[in-house]
């Protein structure tokens, strides 16, 4: 049987969107790889593969063969710091050597004074200064050539190496001619300062870009930094401090005041309040007592307690969140496909435009030097870095912000689609309401309560908890048989007596008359109470009514959604009358009542048939089919009970205002992505024609390659900075 696995691999050496395309193409064509998405901003690849066909080592070999370097997770931080340090040294070295070259350029442009020795030996001095700069920028040449040879694709490095190489080689040709005594060449024919300063500016841009890209993944760094390093456990009756890696399932962990909870588990003794904001976004401390869940990486406040370790290592809630956010940041939004398609053709097109520009200016009689300048400028200004960073940087920041607020967005596609939602369906029990109903009315006295409790004793439904709580103090035996009938009720036997507990559908199915109780049932239902009919040996003996209370912010969340023009629908297994009563309380006009769990997905399909994007908000377990069917499934959970696999978005807190926050975050992120893409496209659409010399016949202006290099370098930084500004986002 095939088993698939999804991994996140950090990669160094990528410089633009073309690099992403090269790696993705190589991985997707490799046998055993099911899907591969590479994120330029995070420098990570999310790869899903068949473990029966291939493995991680083979996948990493493919990445290496493409000309890039996979990095181990534990060395990623060091590798990034090393890259930034390396770029810093290369830039400083280039800058020191470029400054004298700049003086030569100013001498030509503004007639700055120049010693005769420097003028007479200009070619030799510029050659000596520029050659080491090319070694500082050798990464662009090696990567550009490797990309062409191994992947048959050109990337940003290819453009840089062509542009800089052309300037340097032509200057070297002029230098050799001058050395050989050719008097037709002079200082004005040298392009060393162009080659030198292009490398210097691009290194500076890459340095700032590396720093900025590092800041986009701050959320992951914060989450990883939350992990405890040690734990205090009971061993042989003594408290022993051990490394977090040594904690085993079943260990009794001791948490002291002010201490960090190391792993996930259940409190067995003691009482305290715990600060969970770092993983749930909940600002208020949460009380913990025996039976409550403890979440690893949260901070204990005043009391102390012990708990039993139940989830360790990669199974802890925090580890799952980190994995979740990493995969989301490595995924691609549908809007990014446009940038990818353009990038595939962009670099070859720019090379052709550059060659055409060179030929046109030669034929126009402007001379070799002029044509070469235009050729170099076109290649340099058109590097597609900004295009490659436009979407992934915004996705990284948005998913990080979401995680910090307890909103776990599963993929970039989910982030994009959340803002396109026009209809939101809310499950009633456990979503709009607390899911902890209480018995409010008992028609038929203790006999009815007794038989209802017997029927519910083996049930795990929230209603069972309410009935058994009401029957506390009554000796309730186990039923001899128990059968849960989905969406209808329960059938059980006790002392050869048949007990039925359920709704009208169950009674009708069993041909049991209940008309004498119909008026009372309707009265209770009109009050928003779920009413269950109790029958013994085919005769109704009474009614049990339970009521659930709305969650604290349900009404506020529904109001906010409607203000945004989103249609809100409630779906419930309750009858229409009860559903309408709850819907009225919360401010919902449209309800779908008496819907069996297995039919919820079909109801979502009906809503989708209208052509609108539909989301459903549910508990992430019973509503799994509907969550999967909806355009966006939003699973509500709390702490370690979060059903991470159930929805596209998981809300850690049981606060429905986070549904609104998720939609607002999506809209804000898409606004930033569109801004980034606009400026990336606008920059190239405007820059390439100007670089080619379109203004020269009218104004006599030809863009200097050095200015083009500076503009290209800082266009990437501006895109990343615009994405980082998203950190100002605050949920309303």
C-alpha positions as CSV (number, residue, x, y, z in Angstrom):
1,X,0.0,0.0,0.0
2,X,1.4,3.4,-1.0
3,X,2.1,5.9,1.8
4,X,2.6,9.5,1.1
5,X,4.7,11.9,3.2
6,X,5.0,15.7,3.1
7,X,8.3,17.3,4.0
8,X,9.6,20.9,4.2
9,X,13.2,21.3,2.9
10,X,15.2,24.6,3.3
11,X,17.2,25.6,0.2
12,X,20.0,28.1,-0.3
13,X,21.2,29.6,-3.5
14,X,17.9,30.8,-5.0
15,X,18.0,34.3,-6.5
16,X,14.7,34.8,-8.3
17,X,11.4,33.3,-9.5
18,X,13.2,31.5,-12.3
19,X,15.2,29.5,-9.7
20,X,11.9,28.4,-8.2
21,X,10.7,27.2,-11.5
22,X,13.9,25.3,-12.2
23,X,13.7,23.4,-8.9
24,X,10.0,22.7,-9.1
25,X,10.3,21.4,-12.7
26,X,13.1,19.1,-11.6
27,X,11.3,17.8,-8.6
28,X,7.9,17.3,-10.2
29,X,9.5,15.3,-13.0
30,X,11.2,13.0,-10.5
31,X,9.6,9.6,-10.1
32,X,7.8,9.2,-6.8
33,X,7.2,13.0,-6.2
34,X,3.5,13.8,-6.1
35,X,3.7,17.5,-5.7
36,X,6.4,20.2,-5.1
37,X,6.0,23.8,-4.3
38,X,9.1,26.1,-3.8
39,X,8.8,29.4,-2.0
40,X,11.4,32.0,-3.0
41,X,10.8,34.2,0.0
42,X,11.0,31.5,2.7
43,X,13.6,29.6,0.7
44,X,11.7,26.4,1.4
45,X,10.3,23.5,-0.7
46,X,7.2,21.6,0.4
47,X,7.4,18.2,-1.2
48,X,4.9,15.4,-1.1
49,X,6.2,12.0,-2.2
50,X,5.5,8.3,-2.2
51,X,7.7,6.6,0.4
52,X,7.5,3.3,-1.5
53,X,9.2,4.9,-4.5
54,X,11.6,7.5,-3.3
55,X,13.0,9.1,-0.1
56,X,14.3,12.4,1.3
57,X,17.9,11.7,0.3
58,X,17.0,11.2,-3.4
59,X,14.9,14.3,-3.3
60,X,17.8,16.3,-1.9
61,X,20.1,14.9,-4.6
62,X,17.7,16.3,-7.3
63,X,17.9,19.7,-5.6
64,X,21.7,19.6,-5.6
65,X,21.8,18.4,-9.2
66,X,19.8,21.5,-10.1
67,X,22.5,23.7,-8.7
68,X,21.0,24.6,-5.2
69,X,21.8,23.4,-1.7
70,X,19.4,21.7,0.7
71,X,19.9,22.8,4.3
72,X,19.3,20.7,7.5
73,X,16.6,22.3,9.7
74,X,18.9,22.6,12.7
75,X,21.5,24.5,10.6
76,X,19.1,26.7,8.7
77,X,19.5,29.7,11.1
78,X,23.3,29.4,10.9
79,X,23.2,29.1,7.1
80,X,21.0,32.2,6.8
81,X,23.3,34.2,9.1
82,X,26.3,32.9,7.2
83,X,24.7,34.0,3.9
84,X,24.1,37.5,5.3
85,X,27.6,37.7,6.6
86,X,29.0,36.5,3.3
87,X,27.0,39.1,1.3
88,X,28.1,41.8,3.8
89,X,31.8,41.0,3.3
90,X,31.4,40.8,-0.5
91,X,29.6,44.1,-0.6
92,X,32.1,45.9,1.5
93,X,35.0,44.6,-0.6
94,X,33.2,45.6,-3.8
95,X,32.4,49.1,-2.4
96,X,36.0,49.8,-1.4
97,X,37.2,49.0,-4.9
98,X,34.3,50.7,-6.6
99,X,34.8,54.2,-5.1
100,X,37.9,54.9,-7.2
101,X,36.0,53.8,-10.2
102,X,33.3,56.2,-9.4
103,X,35.8,59.0,-9.4
104,X,36.9,58.1,-12.9
105,X,33.2,58.3,-14.0
106,X,32.7,61.7,-12.3
107,X,35.9,62.9,-14.1
108,X,34.3,62.0,-17.4
109,X,30.9,63.4,-16.6
110,X,31.8,66.6,-14.6
111,X,35.5,67.2,-15.5
112,X,36.6,66.5,-11.9
113,X,40.4,67.0,-11.6
114,X,42.5,63.9,-12.1
115,X,46.3,63.3,-11.6
116,X,48.1,62.7,-14.9
117,X,49.4,59.3,-13.7
118,X,45.8,58.2,-13.0
119,X,44.7,59.5,-16.4
120,X,47.6,57.9,-18.4
121,X,47.1,54.5,-16.7
122,X,43.3,54.6,-16.4
123,X,42.8,51.3,-18.3
124,X,45.3,49.4,-16.2
125,X,44.1,50.9,-12.9
126,X,40.4,50.3,-13.6
127,X,41.3,46.7,-14.7
128,X,43.1,46.1,-11.5
129,X,40.2,47.5,-9.4
130,X,37.4,45.8,-11.3
131,X,38.8,42.2,-11.6
132,X,38.6,41.5,-7.8
133,X,35.0,42.9,-7.8
134,X,34.1,40.2,-10.3
135,X,35.4,37.6,-7.8
136,X,33.3,39.2,-5.1
137,X,30.3,38.7,-7.4
138,X,31.4,35.3,-8.7
139,X,28.2,33.8,-7.2
140,X,26.2,35.4,-10.0
141,X,28.4,34.0,-12.7
142,X,28.5,30.4,-11.3
143,X,24.8,30.2,-10.6
144,X,23.9,31.8,-13.9
145,X,26.1,29.3,-15.9
146,X,25.0,26.3,-13.8
147,X,21.3,27.2,-14.4
148,X,21.8,27.4,-18.1
149,X,23.8,24.1,-18.3
150,X,21.8,21.9,-15.9
151,X,18.3,23.2,-16.2
152,X,18.3,24.8,-19.6
153,X,16.7,27.9,-18.1
154,X,18.0,31.4,-17.6
155,X,17.5,33.2,-14.3
156,X,18.4,36.5,-12.7
157,X,22.0,35.4,-12.3
158,X,22.1,34.7,-16.0
159,X,21.0,38.3,-16.8
160,X,23.6,39.7,-14.3
161,X,26.4,37.6,-15.7
162,X,25.6,38.5,-19.3
163,X,25.3,42.2,-18.5
164,X,28.4,42.5,-16.3
165,X,30.3,40.1,-18.4
166,X,29.7,42.0,-21.6
167,X,30.8,45.3,-19.9
168,X,33.9,43.7,-18.4
169,X,35.0,41.8,-21.5
170,X,34.5,44.8,-23.8
171,X,36.5,47.0,-21.4
172,X,39.2,44.3,-21.3
173,X,39.3,44.3,-25.1
174,X,39.8,48.1,-25.0
175,X,42.5,47.8,-22.3
176,X,44.4,45.2,-24.4
177,X,44.2,47.6,-27.4
178,X,45.5,50.5,-25.4
179,X,48.4,48.3,-24.1
180,X,49.2,47.5,-27.7
181,X,49.4,51.2,-28.5
182,X,46.0,51.6,-30.3
183,X,45.4,55.4,-29.9
184,X,41.8,55.2,-31.2
185,X,40.6,54.0,-27.7
186,X,40.6,56.1,-24.6
187,X,39.1,56.3,-21.1
188,X,35.6,57.1,-22.4
189,X,35.6,53.6,-24.1
190,X,36.0,51.8,-20.8
191,X,33.0,50.2,-19.0
192,X,34.8,48.9,-15.9
193,X,32.9,51.2,-13.6
194,X,29.6,49.8,-15.0
195,X,30.7,46.2,-14.3
196,X,32.1,47.1,-10.8
197,X,29.1,49.2,-9.6
198,X,26.5,46.8,-11.0
199,X,28.1,44.0,-8.8
200,X,28.3,46.4,-5.8
201,X,24.7,47.5,-6.0
202,X,23.3,44.0,-6.7
203,X,25.3,42.6,-3.7
204,X,23.9,45.5,-1.5
205,X,20.3,44.7,-2.8
206,X,20.8,41.0,-2.1
207,X,22.1,41.8,1.4
208,X,19.1,43.9,2.3
209,X,16.8,41.3,0.6
210,X,18.3,38.5,2.8
211,X,17.7,40.5,5.9
212,X,14.2,41.4,4.9
213,X,13.3,37.8,3.9
214,X,14.5,36.7,7.3
215,X,12.1,39.1,9.0
216,X,9.1,37.6,7.0
217,X,9.6,34.3,8.9
218,X,9.7,35.9,12.3
219,X,6.5,34.1,13.3
220,X,8.1,30.7,12.8
221,X,11.2,31.8,14.8
222,X,8.9,33.0,17.6
223,X,7.1,29.7,17.7
224,X,10.3,27.7,17.7
225,X,11.7,29.9,20.5
226,X,8.7,29.1,22.7
227,X,9.7,25.5,23.0
228,X,10.9,24.5,26.5
229,X,14.5,23.2,26.8
230,X,14.0,21.1,30.0
231,X,11.2,19.4,32.0
232,X,10.8,18.6,35.7
233,X,9.5,15.0,36.0
234,X,8.9,12.5,38.7
235,X,11.4,9.6,38.6
236,X,11.5,7.0,41.5
237,X,9.6,9.4,43.7
238,X,11.9,12.3,43.1
239,X,11.7,15.5,41.0
240,X,14.3,15.2,38.2
241,X,15.2,17.9,35.6
242,X,15.7,16.3,32.2
243,X,16.1,17.6,28.6
244,X,12.8,18.0,26.7
245,X,13.9,15.2,24.3
246,X,14.0,12.7,27.2
247,X,10.4,13.2,28.3
248,X,8.3,10.0,27.6
249,X,4.6,9.5,27.2
250,X,3.1,8.7,30.6
251,X,5.7,10.7,32.6
252,X,4.4,12.7,35.5
253,X,5.5,16.3,34.9
254,X,5.8,18.9,37.6
255,X,5.1,22.6,36.8
256,X,6.2,25.2,39.3
257,X,5.0,28.8,39.5
258,X,6.4,30.8,36.6
259,X,7.6,27.6,34.8
260,X,7.0,26.8,31.2
261,X,4.9,23.7,30.4
262,X,7.2,21.4,28.4
263,X,4.8,19.0,26.6
264,X,1.1,18.4,26.1
265,X,-0.9,16.4,28.7
266,X,-3.8,16.3,31.2
267,X,-3.6,17.9,34.6
268,X,-3.9,15.2,37.4
269,X,-3.3,17.3,40.5
270,X,-3.1,21.0,41.6
271,X,-4.6,24.2,40.5
272,X,-3.2,27.3,38.6
273,X,-3.8,29.8,35.8
274,X,-1.8,29.5,32.6
275,X,-0.8,32.1,30.0
276,X,-1.7,30.6,26.7
277,X,-1.5,33.7,24.5
278,X,1.7,32.5,22.8
279,X,0.0,29.6,21.1
280,X,-3.7,30.5,21.2
281,X,-3.7,34.3,21.0
282,X,-6.0,34.3,24.1
283,X,-4.9,37.2,26.2
284,X,-6.5,36.2,29.5
285,X,-4.9,33.4,31.6
286,X,-6.8,30.1,31.6
287,X,-7.6,28.3,34.8
288,X,-6.2,24.7,35.1
289,X,-7.4,22.0,37.4
290,X,-7.5,18.2,37.4
291,X,-8.8,16.9,34.1
292,X,-8.0,20.0,32.0
293,X,-5.5,20.0,29.1
294,X,-2.1,21.4,29.4
295,X,-0.5,22.8,26.3
296,X,3.3,22.7,25.8
297,X,5.2,26.0,25.6
298,X,2.5,27.9,27.6
299,X,3.6,29.6,30.9
300,X,2.3,28.7,34.3
301,X,1.4,31.8,36.5
302,X,1.0,31.5,40.3
303,X,0.0,27.9,41.3
304,X,1.7,24.6,40.7
305,X,0.4,21.3,39.4
306,X,1.3,18.0,37.9
307,X,0.2,16.5,34.7
308,X,0.6,13.3,32.7
309,X,2.6,13.7,29.4
310,X,0.4,12.5,26.5
311,X,2.0,14.2,23.4
312,X,5.7,14.7,23.0
313,X,8.1,15.8,20.2
314,X,6.5,16.3,16.8
315,X,3.1,15.4,18.2
316,X,2.7,18.4,20.5
317,X,0.3,21.1,19.7
318,X,3.1,23.6,19.2
319,X,5.1,21.3,16.9
320,X,1.9,20.7,14.8
321,X,1.4,24.5,14.6
322,X,5.0,25.1,13.5
323,X,4.7,22.4,10.8
324,X,1.3,23.8,9.8
325,X,2.7,27.4,9.4
326,X,5.8,26.1,7.5
327,X,3.7,24.2,5.0
328,X,1.3,27.2,4.6
329,X,4.3,29.5,4.0
330,X,5.8,27.1,1.5
331,X,2.5,26.7,-0.5
332,X,1.3,28.9,-3.4
333,X,-1.7,31.1,-3.8
334,X,-3.6,30.7,-7.1
335,X,-2.7,34.3,-7.9
336,X,1.0,33.4,-7.8
337,X,0.5,31.1,-10.8
338,X,0.4,34.2,-13.0
339,X,3.8,35.3,-11.8
340,X,5.2,31.8,-12.3
341,X,3.9,31.6,-15.9
342,X,5.4,35.0,-16.7
343,X,8.7,34.2,-15.0
344,X,9.1,31.1,-17.2
345,X,9.2,33.2,-20.3
346,X,10.5,36.5,-18.9
347,X,14.2,36.0,-18.7
348,X,14.6,34.5,-22.3
349,X,12.4,37.4,-23.6
350,X,14.6,40.0,-21.9
351,X,17.7,38.5,-23.4
352,X,16.1,38.7,-26.8
353,X,15.0,42.3,-26.2
354,X,18.5,43.1,-25.2
355,X,20.0,41.6,-28.3
356,X,17.4,43.3,-30.5
357,X,18.2,46.6,-28.7
358,X,21.9,46.1,-29.4
359,X,21.3,45.4,-33.1
360,X,18.8,48.2,-33.6
361,X,21.1,50.9,-32.2
362,X,24.0,49.5,-34.3
363,X,21.9,49.7,-37.4
364,X,20.8,53.2,-36.4
365,X,24.5,54.3,-36.5
366,X,24.9,55.0,-32.8
367,X,28.1,53.0,-32.5
368,X,29.2,49.9,-30.6
369,X,29.6,51.6,-27.2
370,X,26.1,53.1,-27.3
371,X,24.5,49.8,-28.4
372,X,26.4,47.9,-25.7
373,X,25.3,50.3,-23.0
374,X,21.6,49.9,-24.0
375,X,22.1,46.1,-24.1
376,X,23.6,45.9,-20.6
377,X,21.0,48.3,-19.1
378,X,18.1,46.2,-20.5
379,X,19.5,43.0,-19.0
380,X,20.2,44.5,-15.6
381,X,17.0,46.5,-15.0
382,X,14.8,43.5,-15.9
383,X,15.9,41.0,-13.2
384,X,12.7,39.4,-12.0
385,X,13.4,39.4,-8.3
386,X,10.6,41.7,-7.3
387,X,8.1,39.5,-9.3
388,X,9.3,36.4,-7.5
389,X,9.0,38.0,-4.0
390,X,5.6,39.7,-4.6
391,X,3.3,36.9,-3.5
392,X,5.3,34.6,-1.1
393,X,6.5,37.4,1.2
394,X,2.9,38.6,1.8
395,X,1.8,35.0,2.3
396,X,4.5,34.4,4.8
397,X,3.7,37.5,6.8
398,X,0.0,36.9,6.7
399,X,0.2,33.3,7.9
400,X,2.6,34.3,10.6
401,X,0.2,37.0,11.8
402,X,-2.6,34.5,11.8
403,X,-0.6,32.0,13.9
404,X,0.2,34.6,16.4
405,X,-3.6,35.4,16.8
406,X,-4.6,31.7,17.0
407,X,-5.8,31.6,13.4
408,X,-4.0,28.7,11.6
409,X,-4.2,29.1,7.8
410,X,-3.4,25.9,6.2
411,X,-2.3,27.1,2.8
412,X,-1.8,30.1,0.6
413,X,-4.8,29.1,-1.4
414,X,-7.0,29.1,1.7
415,X,-5.6,32.6,2.5
416,X,-6.7,33.8,-0.9
417,X,-10.1,32.1,-1.0
418,X,-11.1,33.3,2.5
419,X,-11.5,36.8,1.3
420,X,-13.7,35.6,-1.6
421,X,-16.3,34.0,0.6
422,X,-19.9,35.2,0.0
423,X,-21.8,32.6,2.1
424,X,-20.8,31.3,5.6
425,X,-22.6,28.3,7.1
426,X,-22.4,27.9,10.9
427,X,-23.1,24.6,12.6
428,X,-25.2,25.3,15.6
429,X,-24.1,22.9,18.4
430,X,-20.6,23.5,19.6
431,X,-20.0,26.4,17.1
432,X,-22.6,29.1,17.6
433,X,-23.5,27.6,21.0
434,X,-21.2,26.3,23.8
435,X,-22.1,22.7,23.1
436,X,-22.7,22.1,26.8
437,X,-26.5,22.0,27.1
438,X,-28.4,21.6,30.4
439,X,-31.7,20.0,31.1
440,X,-34.3,22.7,31.5
441,X,-37.6,20.8,31.5
442,X,-38.7,17.3,32.5
443,X,-42.2,16.2,31.5
444,X,-43.0,12.9,33.2
445,X,-40.9,13.2,36.4
446,X,-38.0,11.0,37.6
447,X,-39.2,7.9,35.6
448,X,-38.6,9.8,32.4
449,X,-35.2,11.0,33.7
450,X,-34.2,7.5,34.7
451,X,-34.9,5.9,31.4
452,X,-33.4,8.8,29.5
453,X,-30.2,8.4,31.6
454,X,-30.1,4.7,30.9
455,X,-30.4,5.3,27.2
456,X,-27.7,8.0,27.2
457,X,-25.2,6.2,29.6
458,X,-23.1,4.9,26.7
459,X,-23.5,7.8,24.4
460,X,-20.8,10.5,23.8
461,X,-23.2,13.1,22.6
462,X,-23.3,16.5,24.4
463,X,-26.9,15.9,25.2
464,X,-26.0,12.7,27.1
465,X,-23.7,14.7,29.3
466,X,-26.5,17.1,30.2
467,X,-29.0,14.2,31.0
468,X,-26.5,12.2,33.1
469,X,-25.5,15.4,35.0
470,X,-29.2,15.9,35.8
471,X,-29.6,12.3,36.9
472,X,-26.6,12.6,39.3
473,X,-27.6,10.9,42.5
474,X,-29.8,8.3,40.8
475,X,-28.5,4.8,40.4
476,X,-28.4,4.4,36.6
477,X,-27.5,0.9,35.4
478,X,-25.8,0.1,32.1
479,X,-28.3,-0.7,29.3
480,X,-28.2,-4.3,28.1
481,X,-28.0,-3.1,24.5
482,X,-27.3,0.3,22.9
483,X,-27.7,1.6,19.4
484,X,-27.1,5.2,18.3
485,X,-29.3,6.1,15.3
486,X,-27.5,9.0,13.6
487,X,-29.6,12.2,13.5
488,X,-32.6,10.6,15.2
489,X,-31.7,9.3,18.7
490,X,-31.0,6.2,20.7
491,X,-32.5,2.7,21.1
492,X,-31.6,0.7,24.2
493,X,-32.9,-2.1,26.3
494,X,-33.0,-2.7,30.1
495,X,-34.5,-5.7,31.8
496,X,-36.0,-6.7,28.4
497,X,-37.8,-3.3,28.1
498,X,-37.2,-1.3,25.0
499,X,-36.2,2.4,25.5
500,X,-36.3,5.0,22.8
501,X,-35.0,8.5,23.2
502,X,-35.0,10.8,20.3
503,X,-36.9,13.2,17.9
504,X,-40.1,12.9,15.9
505,X,-38.3,11.1,13.1
506,X,-37.3,8.2,15.4
507,X,-40.8,7.9,16.8
508,X,-42.4,7.9,13.3
509,X,-39.8,5.3,12.2
510,X,-40.9,3.1,15.1
511,X,-44.6,3.8,14.6
512,X,-45.0,5.3,18.0
513,X,-47.7,7.9,18.5
514,X,-46.7,11.1,20.2
515,X,-49.6,13.5,19.2
516,X,-50.6,14.0,22.8
517,X,-47.3,15.7,23.5
518,X,-47.1,17.7,20.3
519,X,-48.3,21.0,21.7
520,X,-45.9,20.8,24.6
521,X,-43.0,19.9,22.2
522,X,-43.8,22.9,20.0
523,X,-44.0,25.2,23.1
524,X,-40.5,24.1,24.3
525,X,-39.0,24.3,20.8
526,X,-40.3,27.8,20.3
527,X,-38.1,28.7,23.3
528,X,-35.0,27.4,21.5
529,X,-34.9,24.2,23.5
530,X,-34.0,20.8,22.0
531,X,-36.8,18.4,23.0
532,X,-36.4,14.7,23.2
533,X,-39.2,12.2,23.3
534,X,-38.8,9.3,25.7
535,X,-40.7,6.0,25.0
536,X,-40.8,2.7,26.8
537,X,-42.2,-0.5,25.2
538,X,-43.6,1.5,22.2
539,X,-45.4,4.1,24.4
540,X,-44.3,7.7,25.0
541,X,-43.8,8.3,28.8
542,X,-42.6,11.9,28.7
543,X,-40.2,14.6,27.4
544,X,-36.7,15.9,28.2
545,X,-35.9,19.4,27.1
546,X,-32.4,20.8,27.1
547,X,-31.1,24.2,26.2
548,X,-27.7,25.3,25.0
549,X,-26.3,28.8,25.5
550,X,-24.8,31.0,22.8
551,X,-21.0,31.5,22.9
552,X,-19.9,34.9,24.2
553,X,-19.2,36.6,20.8
554,X,-21.5,34.7,18.5
555,X,-24.0,37.5,18.0
556,X,-21.2,40.1,17.5
557,X,-19.4,37.9,14.9
558,X,-22.6,37.4,12.9
559,X,-23.3,41.1,12.9
560,X,-19.7,41.9,11.7
561,X,-20.1,39.3,8.8
562,X,-23.4,40.7,7.7
563,X,-21.9,44.2,7.7
564,X,-19.3,42.9,5.2
565,X,-22.1,41.8,2.9
566,X,-21.6,38.1,3.6
567,X,-24.7,35.9,3.7
568,X,-24.9,33.8,7.0
569,X,-26.7,30.5,7.2
570,X,-27.2,28.2,10.3
571,X,-27.2,24.4,9.8
572,X,-28.5,22.1,12.5
573,X,-29.9,18.6,13.2
574,X,-32.6,20.2,15.4
575,X,-36.1,20.7,14.1
576,X,-36.9,24.0,12.3
577,X,-38.7,25.6,15.3
578,X,-35.8,25.1,17.7
579,X,-33.3,26.2,15.0
580,X,-35.3,29.4,14.2
581,X,-35.4,30.3,17.9
582,X,-31.6,30.0,18.2
583,X,-31.1,31.8,14.8
584,X,-33.2,34.7,16.0
585,X,-31.1,35.1,19.2
586,X,-27.9,35.3,17.2
587,X,-29.2,37.4,14.3
588,X,-29.4,34.8,11.4
589,X,-32.3,34.8,9.0
590,X,-31.7,31.6,7.0
591,X,-31.5,28.2,8.6
592,X,-31.2,24.6,7.4
593,X,-32.9,22.4,10.0
594,X,-33.2,18.7,10.6
595,X,-30.1,18.0,8.6
596,X,-28.4,14.7,9.3
597,X,-24.6,14.8,9.7
598,X,-24.1,12.8,6.5
599,X,-26.3,15.2,4.6
600,X,-24.5,18.5,5.5
601,X,-22.0,18.2,2.6
602,X,-25.0,17.9,0.2
603,X,-26.5,21.1,1.6
604,X,-23.1,22.9,1.0
605,X,-23.2,21.6,-2.7
606,X,-26.7,23.2,-3.1
607,X,-25.4,26.6,-1.9
608,X,-22.3,26.3,-4.1
609,X,-24.6,25.6,-7.1
610,X,-25.5,29.3,-7.0
611,X,-22.0,30.2,-8.1
612,X,-20.9,31.7,-4.7
613,X,-17.9,30.7,-2.7
614,X,-19.1,29.0,0.5
615,X,-17.4,28.5,3.8
616,X,-18.6,26.3,6.7
617,X,-17.6,26.8,10.4
618,X,-17.8,23.6,12.4
619,X,-16.1,21.6,15.2
620,X,-13.7,19.9,12.7
621,X,-14.7,16.4,13.6
622,X,-18.4,15.6,13.1
623,X,-18.5,18.2,10.3
624,X,-15.5,16.8,8.4
625,X,-17.4,15.9,5.1
626,X,-19.0,19.4,5.0
627,X,-15.7,21.1,5.8
628,X,-14.1,19.2,2.9
629,X,-16.9,20.0,0.5
630,X,-16.9,23.8,1.2
631,X,-14.6,26.2,-0.6
632,X,-13.2,27.0,2.8
633,X,-13.6,24.7,5.8
634,X,-13.1,26.6,9.1
635,X,-12.6,24.3,12.1
636,X,-13.2,25.6,15.6
637,X,-11.2,24.0,18.4
638,X,-9.3,24.8,21.5
639,X,-5.9,23.8,22.8
640,X,-4.7,20.3,22.0
641,X,-8.2,19.3,20.8
642,X,-7.8,21.3,17.5
643,X,-8.6,19.1,14.6
644,X,-5.8,20.4,12.4
645,X,-6.6,18.1,9.5
646,X,-10.3,18.9,9.3
647,X,-10.4,22.4,7.8
648,X,-8.5,24.8,5.6
649,X,-8.4,27.3,8.5
650,X,-8.3,26.2,12.2
651,X,-9.4,28.7,14.9
652,X,-7.6,27.7,18.1
653,X,-9.9,29.8,20.3
654,X,-13.6,29.3,20.5
655,X,-14.1,32.9,19.6
656,X,-16.2,33.4,16.4
657,X,-14.8,36.8,15.9
658,X,-11.7,35.1,14.6
659,X,-13.8,34.0,11.6
660,X,-14.2,37.7,10.8
661,X,-10.5,38.3,11.6
662,X,-9.5,35.5,9.2
663,X,-11.5,37.1,6.4
664,X,-10.1,40.5,7.1
665,X,-6.6,39.2,7.1
666,X,-7.2,37.5,3.8
667,X,-8.5,40.7,2.2
668,X,-5.5,42.7,3.7
669,X,-3.0,40.1,2.4
670,X,-4.6,40.0,-1.1
671,X,-4.5,43.9,-1.2
672,X,-0.7,43.7,-0.4
673,X,-0.1,41.0,-3.0
674,X,-1.9,42.9,-5.7
675,X,0.1,46.1,-4.8
676,X,3.4,44.0,-5.0
677,X,2.5,42.5,-8.3
678,X,1.4,45.8,-9.7
679,X,4.7,47.5,-8.8
680,X,6.7,44.5,-10.0
681,X,4.9,44.5,-13.4
682,X,4.9,48.3,-13.6
683,X,8.6,48.5,-12.8
684,X,9.5,46.2,-15.7
685,X,6.9,47.5,-18.1
686,X,8.3,51.0,-17.6
687,X,12.0,50.1,-17.0
688,X,12.7,47.9,-20.0
689,X,11.6,50.3,-22.7
690,X,13.5,53.2,-21.0
691,X,16.6,51.0,-20.6
692,X,16.3,50.1,-24.3
693,X,16.6,53.8,-25.2
694,X,13.0,54.6,-26.2
695,X,13.4,58.2,-24.8
696,X,16.7,58.8,-26.6
697,X,15.4,60.0,-30.0
698,X,13.1,62.5,-28.2
699,X,15.1,63.7,-25.2
700,X,18.7,62.5,-25.7
701,X,18.4,60.5,-22.5
702,X,19.9,57.0,-22.2
703,X,19.7,55.3,-18.8
704,X,23.0,54.6,-17.2
705,X,23.5,50.8,-16.4
706,X,24.7,51.7,-12.9
707,X,21.4,53.5,-12.1
708,X,19.5,50.5,-13.6
709,X,21.4,48.2,-11.3
710,X,20.6,50.3,-8.2
711,X,16.9,50.5,-9.2
712,X,16.7,46.7,-9.8
713,X,18.4,45.9,-6.4
714,X,16.0,48.2,-4.4
715,X,12.8,47.1,-6.2
716,X,13.1,43.7,-4.5
717,X,13.6,45.4,-1.1
718,X,10.6,47.7,-1.6
719,X,8.3,44.7,-2.3
720,X,9.5,42.8,0.8
721,X,9.2,46.0,2.9
722,X,5.6,46.5,1.6
723,X,4.8,42.9,2.8
724,X,6.4,43.5,6.1
725,X,4.1,46.5,6.7
726,X,1.3,44.0,7.0
727,X,2.5,43.4,10.6
728,X,0.5,46.5,11.5
729,X,-2.7,44.4,10.9
730,X,-5.0,44.4,13.8
731,X,-8.3,42.5,14.0
732,X,-11.3,44.8,14.4
